[in-house]
Amino acid sequence: MSVGVLFTQGLVTGEVHQTLTEILEQAEAADRLGFSAALTTEHKYSDEYFGSPLHLAYAIAARTQRVKVGTAIAIAPLYNPVELAQNAAVLDQLSGGRAWLGLGVGYMPVDYSTVGVSWDDRAQRFDETLRILRAAWTEERFSFADAIYAFDDVSVIPKPKQAGGVPLHLAAWTPGGIRRAGRLGDGWITNALMSLETMTAMAGRYREAAAAEGREPHVTSIRFCWPYTSREAALEKFGDTALAMARTLFDYGAITDLPGVTESSQITLEEFVKDRFVFGTPEECVETIGRFRDQAGVDDFLMIFRYPTGPDHRSVLEAMELFGTEVLPALEKTPVSAS
């Protein structure tokens, strides 16, 4: 089991150049502290996220030596699939074979309208894109024709450094999306705020779908994370920003498993700390991560230490340091439960 870092920052975080510089410093810290990945995400029309995740991943690759670099997630149907294949291949070569591509359909129509791509055929676009990426990376030249895309005798140059291409991990929350992850993906990515119960059920369905296709399943869980030595200080730094992010994602439609909650103002921090956030002392963080690993069968985690509205950069680096020096070593010593 490994633990990486996911960066979710944008215009509201602060001045753009400064925020991007801070992301690179956080990526360097992740590389130094023993995290497994330093990944980016996107929305195309949002003050809360930057919209060029692979470009940022190139910069992270140039500033790091060992972490995986890439996306969790990029909204695949918004890209020309041959260009996406080339861009990911260049990232893999630049990083020395460290590229990791998390892809999804997205859940906001405005991401599609912003770049002039049809929302209605997004699932078909996604399916075709995944098949094109595989062909582009594994065949010297390939042709492809389906409902959306048609390519005749093309070659993607360069090919990725990793044999077989860049790993493709697919985000999904719907039954069809989970089946697709099992059919076409190298792994499934959860969303950041689904409950342990929801994740366990979806992970089971994903594993069934992967087994039906003869694929080895792999579950990556995204979690909001804040380790602390002082709960009072942690609530001050983390509480308001984390709760604001949870409420924003509920309004976006990204949280669908809160029975009885009809508006975001009803969401409480206590509800999310219980089985959605990784929040606590280093020992409590180890226990929470262990529950997700043992009950939902999570293979890898991606931790979000900073949300678009905070905490501040210095506090984030301190939290990453605490996690890297106390939580990561403890996880290596923690056995998987027999249950």
DRENVEX-593430 format. One line per field, with one value per residue (C-alpha): residue number from 0; residue in one letter; x, y, z. Coordinates in nm, 3 decimals. Layout:
num = (NUM, ...)
residuo = (A, ...)
c1 = (X, ...)
c2 = (Y, ...)
c3 = (Z, ...)
END
This chain:
num = (0, 1, 2, 3, 4, 5, 6, 7, 8, 9, 10, 11, 12, 13, 14, 15, 16, 17, 18, 19, 20, 21, 22, 23, 24, 25, 26, 27, 28, 29, 30, 31, 32, 33, 34, 35, 36, 37, 38, 39, 40, 41, 42, 43, 44, 45, 46, 47, 48, 49, 50, 51, 52, 53, 54, 55, 56, 57, 58, 59, 60, 61, 62, 63, 64, 65, 66, 67, 68, 69, 70, 71, 72, 73, 74, 75, 76, 77, 78, 79, 80, 81, 82, 83, 84, 85, 86, 87, 88, 89, 90, 91, 92, 93, 94, 95, 96, 97, 98, 99, 100, 101, 102, 103, 104, 105, 106, 107, 108, 109, 110, 111, 112, 113, 114, 115, 116, 117, 118, 119, 120, 121, 122, 123, 124, 125, 126, 127, 128, 129, 130, 131, 132, 133, 134, 135, 136, 137, 138, 139, 140, 141, 142, 143, 144, 145, 146, 147, 148, 149, 150, 151, 152, 153, 154, 155, 156, 157, 158, 159, 160, 161, 162, 163, 164, 165, 166, 167, 168, 169, 170, 171, 172, 173, 174, 175, 176, 177, 178, 179, 180, 181, 182, 183, 184, 185, 186, 187, 188, 189, 190, 191, 192, 193, 194, 195, 196, 197, 198, 199, 200, 201, 202, 203, 204, 205, 206, 207, 208, 209, 210, 211, 212, 213, 214, 215, 216, 217, 218, 219, 220, 221, 222, 223, 224, 225, 226, 227, 228, 229, 230, 231, 232, 233, 234, 235, 236, 237, 238, 239, 240, 241, 242, 243, 244, 245, 246, 247, 248, 249, 250, 251, 252, 253, 254, 255, 256, 257, 258, 259, 260, 261, 262, 263, 264, 265, 266, 267, 268, 269, 270, 271, 272, 273, 274, 275, 276, 277, 278, 279, 280, 281, 282, 283, 284, 285, 286, 287, 288, 289, 290, 291, 292, 293, 294, 295, 296, 297, 298, 299, 300, 301, 302, 303, 304, 305, 306, 307, 308, 309, 310, 311, 312, 313, 314, 315, 316, 317, 318, 319, 320, 321, 322, 323, 324, 325, 326, 327, 328, 329, 330, 331, 332, 333, 334, 335, 336, 337, 338)
residuo = (M, S, V, G, V, L, F, T, Q, G, L, V, T, G, E, V, H, Q, T, L, T, E, I, L, E, Q, A, E, A, A, D, R, L, G, F, S, A, A, L, T, T, E, H, K, Y, S, D, E, Y, F, G, S, P, L, H, L, A, Y, A, I, A, A, R, T, Q, R, V, K, V, G, T, A, I, A, I, A, P, L, Y, N, P, V, E, L, A, Q, N, A, A, V, L, D, Q, L, S, G, G, R, A, W, L, G, L, G, V, G, Y, M, P, V, D, Y, S, T, V, G, V, S, W, D, D, R, A, Q, R, F, D, E, T, L, R, I, L, R, A, A, W, T, E, E, R, F, S, F, A, D, A, I, Y, A, F, D, D, V, S, V, I, P, K, P, K, Q, A, G, G, V, P, L, H, L, A, A, W, T, P, G, G, I, R, R, A, G, R, L, G, D, G, W, I, T, N, A, L, M, S, L, E, T, M, T, A, M, A, G, R, Y, R, E, A, A, A, A, E, G, R, E, P, H, V, T, S, I, R, F, C, W, P, Y, T, S, R, E, A, A, L, E, K, F, G, D, T, A, L, A, M, A, R, T, L, F, D, Y, G, A, I, T, D, L, P, G, V, T, E, S, S, Q, I, T, L, E, E, F, V, K, D, R, F, V, F, G, T, P, E, E, C, V, E, T, I, G, R, F, R, D, Q, A, G, V, D, D, F, L, M, I, F, R, Y, P, T, G, P, D, H, R, S, V, L, E, A, M, E, L, F, G, T, E, V, L, P, A, L, E, K, T, P, V, S, A, S)
c1 = (0.000, 0.126, 0.016, 0.047, -0.058, -0.320, -0.317, -0.655, -0.579, -0.688, -0.758, -0.924, -0.612, -0.415, -0.207, -0.163, 0.216, 0.257, 0.004, 0.170, 0.508, 0.366, 0.230, 0.579, 0.724, 0.463, 0.552, 0.918, 0.822, 0.618, 0.919, 1.150, 0.914, 0.837, 0.494, 0.436, 0.280, 0.227, -0.074, -0.290, -0.659, -0.879, -1.198, -1.209, -1.427, -1.374, -1.203, -1.116, -0.911, -0.658, -0.749, -0.420, -0.327, -0.071, 0.119, 0.150, 0.251, 0.544, 0.670, 0.630, 0.822, 1.110, 1.127, 1.105, 1.299, 1.084, 0.712, 0.459, 0.341, 0.021, -0.349, -0.631, -0.819, -0.808, -1.146, -1.059, -1.350, -1.239, -0.914, -0.822, -0.722, -0.414, -0.286, -0.361, -0.165, 0.131, 0.124, 0.111, 0.390, 0.611, 0.536, 0.638, 0.963, 1.038, 0.983, 1.178, 0.873, 0.684, 0.365, 0.029, -0.290, -0.615, -0.902, -1.272, -1.581, -1.641, -1.971, -2.013, -2.161, -1.980, -1.647, -1.772, -1.936, -1.622, -1.419, -1.703, -1.741, -2.081, -2.195, -2.449, -2.200, -1.942, -1.957, -1.898, -1.610, -1.453, -1.482, -1.327, -1.050, -0.940, -0.922, -0.731, -0.477, -0.406, -0.362, -0.149, 0.095, 0.118, 0.105, 0.367, 0.087, -0.286, -0.623, -0.946, -1.306, -1.615, -1.906, -1.694, -1.336, -1.169, -0.792, -0.625, -0.274, -0.135, 0.160, 0.208, 0.565, 0.725, 0.593, 0.583, 0.886, 0.678, 0.625, 0.261, 0.202, 0.106, -0.120, -0.483, -0.684, -1.048, -1.266, -1.630, -1.933, -2.206, -2.274, -2.182, -1.866, -1.756, -1.811, -1.602, -1.322, -1.321, -1.333, -1.082, -0.886, -0.580, -0.758, -1.055, -1.036, -1.292, -1.411, -1.276, -1.582, -1.772, -1.828, -1.649, -1.975, -2.029, -1.667, -1.678, -1.987, -1.853, -1.514, -1.685, -1.872, -1.554, -1.362, -1.637, -1.619, -1.240, -1.248, -1.497, -1.244, -0.949, -0.796, -0.614, -0.817, -0.658, -0.842, -0.711, -0.893, -0.878, -0.919, -0.906, -0.629, -0.501, -0.276, -0.223, -0.067, -0.320, -0.688, -0.774, -0.513, -0.616, -0.980, -0.872, -0.651, -0.841, -1.198, -1.354, -1.176, -1.250, -1.615, -1.643, -1.492, -1.730, -2.027, -1.901, -1.864, -2.214, -2.346, -2.152, -2.325, -2.009, -2.152, -2.457, -2.450, -2.576, -2.927, -3.152, -2.921, -3.100, -2.874, -2.506, -2.561, -2.678, -2.335, -2.129, -1.759, -1.834, -2.013, -1.716, -1.447, -1.630, -1.566, -1.474, -1.176, -0.840, -0.821, -0.650, -0.328, -0.074, -0.203, -0.564, -0.468, -0.306, -0.623, -0.851, -0.638, -0.631, -1.011, -1.036, -0.764, -0.913, -1.286, -1.289, -0.971, -0.799, -0.459, -0.336, -0.437, -0.413, -0.428, -0.552, -0.383, -0.481, -0.816, -0.872, -0.940, -0.668, -0.500, -0.203, 0.111, 0.331, 0.072, 0.035, 0.409, 0.404, 0.113, 0.290, 0.605, 0.411, 0.240, 0.563, 0.766, 0.507, 0.217, 0.397, 0.650, 0.371, 0.167, 0.459, 0.448, 0.069, -0.052, -0.363, -0.661, -0.761, -1.120)
c2 = (0.000, 0.346, 0.701, 0.990, 1.354, 1.521, 1.896, 2.074, 2.445, 2.727, 3.096, 3.132, 2.994, 3.310, 3.485, 3.235, 3.236, 3.205, 2.922, 2.726, 2.780, 2.646, 2.337, 2.265, 2.308, 2.069, 1.820, 1.843, 1.781, 1.475, 1.343, 1.395, 1.259, 0.924, 0.983, 0.770, 1.025, 1.397, 1.430, 1.706, 1.746, 1.985, 2.163, 2.373, 2.651, 2.699, 2.945, 2.650, 2.435, 2.496, 2.356, 2.225, 1.924, 1.766, 2.091, 2.117, 1.750, 1.824, 2.086, 1.848, 1.580, 1.821, 1.907, 1.552, 1.227, 0.938, 1.015, 0.917, 1.217, 1.273, 1.324, 1.222, 1.310, 1.462, 1.480, 1.255, 1.328, 1.693, 1.599, 1.482, 1.123, 1.115, 1.438, 1.302, 0.987, 1.195, 1.429, 1.142, 0.961, 1.271, 1.298, 0.935, 0.987, 1.316, 1.157, 0.841, 0.616, 0.769, 0.876, 0.772, 0.877, 0.901, 0.976, 1.041, 1.160, 1.454, 1.556, 1.925, 2.020, 2.355, 2.175, 2.054, 2.374, 2.570, 2.381, 2.316, 1.941, 1.771, 1.665, 1.416, 1.172, 1.191, 0.820, 0.713, 0.962, 0.829, 0.466, 0.540, 0.754, 0.472, 0.225, 0.475, 0.538, 0.165, 0.128, 0.440, 0.317, -0.050, -0.045, 0.110, 0.238, 0.200, 0.273, 0.327, 0.399, 0.423, 0.659, 0.962, 0.922, 0.793, 0.770, 0.604, 0.460, 0.700, 0.669, 0.832, 0.951, 0.900, 0.589, 0.585, 0.464, 0.213, -0.114, -0.137, 0.234, 0.465, 0.302, 0.412, 0.444, 0.538, 0.742, 0.638, 0.669, 0.512, 0.143, 0.189, 0.379, 0.112, -0.159, 0.045, 0.074, -0.303, -0.352, -0.092, 0.040, -0.064, 0.052, 0.236, 0.576, 0.671, 1.025, 1.224, 1.222, 0.896, 0.717, 0.397, 0.203, 0.344, 0.282, -0.077, -0.154, 0.012, -0.153, -0.490, -0.421, -0.295, -0.610, -0.826, -0.630, -0.654, -1.027, -1.079, -0.922, -1.110, -0.791, -0.752, -0.501, -0.196, 0.054, 0.407, 0.615, 0.994, 1.134, 1.477, 1.454, 1.648, 1.496, 1.696, 1.709, 1.971, 1.916, 2.276, 2.408, 2.153, 2.258, 2.618, 2.546, 2.258, 2.262, 2.561, 2.510, 2.137, 2.189, 2.461, 2.224, 1.943, 2.177, 2.301, 1.948, 1.865, 2.164, 2.044, 1.706, 1.516, 1.379, 1.158, 0.936, 1.165, 1.041, 1.315, 1.599, 1.822, 2.127, 2.184, 2.395, 2.079, 1.913, 1.903, 1.851, 1.575, 1.370, 1.385, 1.323, 1.003, 0.801, 1.032, 1.243, 1.119, 1.355, 1.303, 1.236, 1.025, 0.717, 0.802, 0.859, 0.515, 0.362, 0.541, 0.444, 0.088, 0.073, 0.183, -0.060, -0.355, -0.297, -0.148, -0.318, 0.007, -0.051, 0.309, 0.647, 0.998, 1.257, 1.613, 1.833, 2.165, 2.266, 2.566, 2.794, 2.663, 2.578, 2.807, 2.677, 2.669, 2.473, 2.227, 2.162, 2.105, 1.860, 1.674, 1.656, 1.512, 1.258, 1.163, 1.120, 0.957, 0.814, 0.664, 0.465, 0.338, 0.222, 0.013, -0.175, -0.220, -0.562, -0.605, -0.733, -1.094, -0.975)
c3 = (0.000, -0.087, -0.009, -0.254, -0.259, -0.479, -0.542, -0.559, -0.581, -0.809, -0.845, -0.504, -0.335, -0.408, -0.672, -0.955, -0.987, -0.611, -0.585, -0.865, -0.701, -0.374, -0.550, -0.682, -0.333, -0.195, -0.469, -0.373, -0.011, -0.115, -0.306, -0.008, 0.259, 0.099, -0.054, -0.362, -0.597, -0.658, -0.886, -1.033, -1.113, -1.309, -1.390, -1.706, -1.565, -1.196, -0.965, -0.743, -0.981, -1.256, -1.596, -1.736, -1.525, -1.758, -1.802, -1.425, -1.411, -1.647, -1.403, -1.110, -1.301, -1.355, -0.984, -0.845, -0.866, -0.744, -0.706, -0.969, -1.169, -1.362, -1.297, -1.067, -1.266, -1.613, -1.787, -2.079, -2.319, -2.339, -2.514, -2.860, -2.776, -2.999, -2.844, -2.499, -2.583, -2.703, -2.404, -2.155, -2.338, -2.320, -1.947, -1.902, -2.089, -1.911, -1.570, -1.645, -1.645, -1.352, -1.532, -1.382, -1.558, -1.366, -1.603, -1.563, -1.746, -1.513, -1.361, -1.457, -1.796, -1.781, -1.820, -2.157, -2.278, -2.190, -2.450, -2.697, -2.644, -2.634, -2.287, -2.424, -2.577, -2.299, -2.209, -2.567, -2.601, -2.284, -2.394, -2.733, -2.583, -2.354, -2.640, -2.856, -2.580, -2.550, -2.925, -2.955, -2.690, -2.785, -3.166, -3.392, -3.617, -3.567, -3.722, -3.533, -3.626, -3.407, -3.343, -3.245, -3.362, -3.676, -3.727, -4.026, -3.999, -3.740, -3.506, -3.168, -3.117, -2.870, -2.710, -2.327, -2.137, -1.938, -2.122, -2.229, -2.182, -1.900, -1.636, -1.673, -1.352, -1.397, -1.165, -1.146, -0.917, -1.134, -1.207, -1.574, -1.486, -1.240, -1.501, -1.746, -1.490, -1.459, -1.836, -1.957, -1.660, -1.465, -1.151, -1.002, -0.829, -0.564, -0.513, -0.221, 0.002, -0.035, 0.294, 0.390, 0.345, -0.006, -0.103, 0.020, -0.187, -0.502, -0.461, -0.449, -0.773, -0.936, -0.841, -0.987, -1.314, -1.326, -1.256, -1.538, -1.776, -1.634, -1.494, -1.164, -0.959, -0.801, -0.581, -0.522, -0.263, -0.257, 0.095, 0.259, 0.517, 0.817, 1.084, 1.399, 1.742, 1.864, 1.783, 1.862, 1.619, 1.358, 1.373, 1.329, 1.026, 0.867, 0.992, 0.818, 0.486, 0.477, 0.562, 0.297, 0.040, 0.136, 0.101, -0.236, -0.367, -0.245, -0.440, -0.745, -0.721, -0.624, -0.296, -0.333, -0.021, 0.255, 0.337, 0.468, 0.362, 0.113, 0.116, 0.182, 0.493, 0.674, 0.638, 0.956, 1.011, 1.263, 0.998, 0.763, 1.023, 1.121, 0.805, 0.516, 0.623, 0.749, 1.045, 1.378, 1.558, 1.367, 1.550, 1.460, 1.097, 1.087, 1.233, 0.983, 0.685, 0.813, 0.822, 0.459, 0.357, 0.543, 0.486, 0.136, 0.019, -0.076, -0.238, -0.255, -0.116, -0.255, 0.024, -0.022, 0.236, 0.080, -0.062, -0.287, 0.012, 0.245, 0.474, 0.413, 0.244, 0.554, 0.750, 0.461, 0.453, 0.830, 0.798, 0.518, 0.731, 1.025, 0.802, 0.628, 0.945, 1.173, 0.970, 0.670, 0.879, 1.104, 0.804, 0.685, 1.015, 1.027, 0.907, 0.698, 0.899, 0.841, 0.791)
END
